[in-house]
Structure formats: C-alpha cells, structure tokens
Amino acid sequence: MNLHELRPAKGSTSAKKRVGRGSGSGIGKTAGYGHKGQKARSGSKKNGFEGGQMPLPRRLPKRGFHNNFMKVYTIVNVGDLERFENDTVITAEFLKECGAISKIEKDGLKVLGRGELTKRLTVKAAKVSAAAREAIANAGGTVEVAE
C-alpha cells in the first residue's frame, strides 16, 4: 500500500451540506433557520451571549494580580554562550538561528551570569546582569546594551 492509495473507510465521510440551494434539496429557502424570529436574522448569534443572563466569564471569580506592563525577556546564561567561537557577535536573532533559544520574547534578550565563559564574545542584548557583564569582560569580550 502506498500513501496515495489511502482512502477513508466506506461510509465514514459524507458530502458537505449545501444549504439554500432550492426547495428540491430539502434545505432550501430558509436554509435550516426556520421562519422569522431572532435566530433567523443575520448577526443574531453573539458569542458568549446567554440571553441576558450574566455571562460565564463575568460569573467566575477573578483571582490574583495581572500585570499588563511587565517586561518579558528571553533569558540566556553566559554558560550557554560557551559553545560559540571567539569573536562571535551574539544577538537574539543569532541565538534563534543557532537553536540556543526557541523564541525571542517581546522585550528582547537578557543575559544572566550563571556558568563559566572562556570565549571572547561581543554580546548585544536588551539587558545584561552585573555578573554576566563581569564574566564577559573577564573573558575579553564586550557588552553592548541596546535599549
């Protein structure tokens, strides 16, 4: 059996229902919406509307504190940068291409100081901790903070 020979099991699929295509189809004219009334009108279905009853999202309790202004950074430790060659320019885009990070958060890259660094690197990030800055400088590298 080949991939192009695969078919659904007999009777498991059916044709799409084509409503409003003439009275002979059985679902013509009113297209399954019945005669008049609110539900027969266009735009009558409001998502989450419960007929005037208090909607579920408003009935449920709200818990905790929601900080909409929090800064979110992609975090990388200096120990993770050890795998790159000397004189490499480290940016968030470069780390994503290499697979060191999976995604770049909205506020950019933040470098933290956990781990050992012996390579001479140029690090361009939105934030760099004091320990990371010291570790990069001790290895002979430079830090550029781009705000």
C-alpha positions in Angstrom: 0.0 0.0 0.0 1.3 3.5 -0.9 0.4 6.8 0.6 -1.6 7.9 -2.5 -3.8 4.8 -2.2 -5.1 5.6 1.3 -8.8 6.3 1.5 -11.3 6.9 4.3 -13.3 3.9 5.5 -16.5 3.3 3.4 -19.4 5.4 4.8 -17.2 7.4 7.2 -17.4 10.6 5.2 -20.3 12.5 3.6 -20.6 15.4 1.3 -20.8 19.0 2.7 -24.3 20.2 3.4 -25.2 22.9 0.8 -28.0 24.9 2.3 -30.2 27.4 0.5 -29.9 25.8 -2.9 -33.5 25.3 -3.9 -36.6 23.7 -2.4 -35.8 20.3 -4.0 -32.7 19.9 -1.8 -34.8 19.8 1.4 -32.8 22.6 3.0 -33.6 25.4 0.5 -35.5 28.7 1.1 -34.9 29.3 4.8 -31.7 27.2 4.8 -32.5 25.5 8.1 -33.2 28.7 10.0 -37.0 28.4 10.1 -39.4 31.2 9.6 -38.7 34.7 11.0 -37.7 35.2 14.6 -34.4 36.4 16.1 -32.5 33.3 15.2 -33.5 33.6 11.6 -31.9 37.0 11.3 -28.3 37.7 10.2 -25.9 38.6 13.0 -28.1 37.1 15.7 -25.5 34.8 17.2 -23.4 36.7 19.7 -20.5 34.5 21.0 -20.9 34.1 24.8 -24.4 35.7 24.9 -26.6 33.9 27.3 -29.9 35.6 26.7 -29.4 38.4 29.2 -28.2 36.0 32.0 -24.9 37.0 33.5 -22.3 35.5 31.1 -19.9 32.8 32.4 -16.7 34.9 32.3 -18.4 37.5 34.5 -19.8 35.0 36.9 -16.4 33.4 37.6 -14.2 34.9 40.3 -11.1 36.8 39.4 -8.0 35.8 41.4 -4.5 37.3 41.8 -2.8 40.3 40.3 -2.5 40.7 36.5 0.5 42.9 35.4 -0.1 44.1 31.9 3.0 46.2 31.9 5.6 43.6 32.9 8.7 43.3 30.8 9.3 39.8 29.3 12.8 38.9 28.2 14.3 35.8 26.6 16.8 34.6 29.2 20.3 33.2 28.4 23.1 32.4 30.8 26.8 33.1 30.0 27.4 29.3 30.3 25.2 28.8 27.3 27.4 31.1 25.2 30.5 28.9 25.8 29.7 26.8 22.7 30.4 29.7 20.2 33.7 30.6 18.7 35.9 33.5 19.7 34.9 37.0 18.2 31.3 35.9 17.6 28.7 38.6 17.8 25.8 37.3 19.9 22.4 38.8 19.2 18.9 37.4 19.9 18.4 36.7 16.2 21.7 34.8 16.0 20.8 32.7 19.0 17.4 31.8 17.5 19.1 30.8 14.2 21.6 28.6 16.1 18.7 27.0 18.1 20.1 28.2 21.5 16.7 29.8 22.2 13.3 28.8 20.8 11.7 32.3 20.5 12.5 35.9 21.1 10.2 37.5 23.7 8.7 40.9 23.1 11.3 42.9 25.2 14.4 41.1 23.7 17.3 39.2 25.2 18.6 39.3 28.8 22.0 37.7 29.6 22.4 36.3 33.2 25.7 35.3 34.9 25.3 31.6 35.6 28.1 29.4 34.3 31.7 29.8 33.1 32.7 31.7 30.0 36.2 31.5 28.4 35.4 32.7 24.9 35.9 36.3 23.7 32.5 37.4 22.5 30.6 40.5 21.6 27.2 40.4 23.3 24.3 42.7 22.1 21.3 42.4 24.4 18.5 44.5 25.8 19.6 43.7 29.4 22.8 42.2 30.9 23.2 41.4 34.6 26.2 42.7 36.6 27.6 39.1 37.0 27.2 38.4 33.3 28.9 41.7 32.3 31.8 40.8 34.6 32.1 37.3 33.2 32.1 38.5 29.6 34.7 41.3 30.4 36.9 38.8 32.2 36.9 36.5 29.1 38.0 39.5 27.0 34.6 40.2 25.4 32.5 43.3 25.1 28.9 44.1 26.0 26.5 46.4 24.1 23.2 47.1 25.7 20.6 48.1 23.1 17.6 49.7 24.7 
